[in-house]
Amino acid sequence: MADTIHSGMDSDKSGGIHWLPDKEYRKAIGQFSLQMNAVFEPFMCYGLQAFVPGAIKEIVRLAEDFSLRTRGVDKPIDIERVRKGV
């Protein structure tokens, strides 16, 4: 499965994780990012536009980690990111 990435869905009755092909995964992440852009639109008028893309990227990363964790893939928390507030 070298060309696939986690989709967050169970694939079979044995509890295996369903993995989307890379192209479909990138499309799903792109759509999620566009939705996040819409959520952050109000912040664009307060001089925060430089921070919005980084915040969206971090939220996407956190959403991916959350999806993995809720399906039994234990990904350690990066304590340095927590300490820095990132």
C-alpha positions in Angstrom: 0.0 0.0 0.0 2.8 2.4 -0.7 0.6 4.7 -2.8 -2.2 5.0 -0.3 -2.9 7.0 2.8 -5.3 6.6 5.7 -8.9 7.5 5.0 -10.3 6.9 8.5 -12.7 4.2 7.5 -12.7 0.5 8.5 -12.3 -1.7 5.5 -13.4 -5.1 6.7 -14.9 -7.0 9.6 -11.5 -7.8 11.0 -11.1 -4.2 12.0 -8.5 -3.3 9.3 -8.2 0.3 8.2 -9.4 1.3 4.8 -6.8 3.3 2.9 -7.7 5.6 0.1 -5.6 5.8 -3.1 -3.3 8.8 -2.9 -5.2 10.8 -5.5 -8.5 10.4 -3.7 -6.9 11.2 -0.4 -5.3 14.5 -1.8 -8.8 15.4 -3.1 -10.4 14.8 0.2 -7.7 16.8 2.1 -8.1 19.6 -0.5 -11.9 19.8 0.0 -11.4 19.8 3.8 -8.9 22.6 3.5 -11.3 24.6 1.3 -14.0 24.2 4.0 -11.5 25.4 6.6 -10.8 28.4 4.4 -14.5 29.3 4.5 -14.6 28.9 8.3 -11.6 31.2 8.7 -12.9 33.8 6.2 -14.0 36.2 9.0 -10.4 36.4 10.3 -9.1 37.6 6.9 -10.4 41.1 7.6 -8.7 41.6 10.9 -5.1 41.6 9.7 -4.7 37.9 10.5 -4.5 36.7 6.9 -0.8 35.7 7.3 -1.7 33.3 10.0 -4.7 31.6 8.4 -2.9 29.2 6.0 -0.6 27.9 8.8 -3.6 27.5 11.2 -5.5 25.5 8.5 -2.5 23.3 7.8 -2.1 22.5 11.5 -5.9 21.8 11.9 -5.7 19.4 8.9 -2.7 17.6 10.6 -4.6 17.4 13.9 -7.7 16.0 12.2 -5.6 13.3 10.5 -4.0 12.4 13.8 -7.4 12.3 15.5 -8.9 10.1 12.8 -6.0 7.6 13.2 -6.3 7.6 17.0 -10.0 7.0 17.0 -9.5 4.0 14.8 -6.8 2.4 17.0 -3.7 3.7 15.4 -1.7 5.1 18.3 0.4 8.1 17.1 2.4 9.6 19.9 1.8 13.3 20.7 4.7 15.5 19.8 5.4 17.0 23.2 7.7 19.7 21.8 4.8 21.0 19.6 2.6 21.0 22.7 5.2 23.0 24.7 5.5 25.5 21.9 1.8 25.8 21.6 1.9 24.6 18.0 
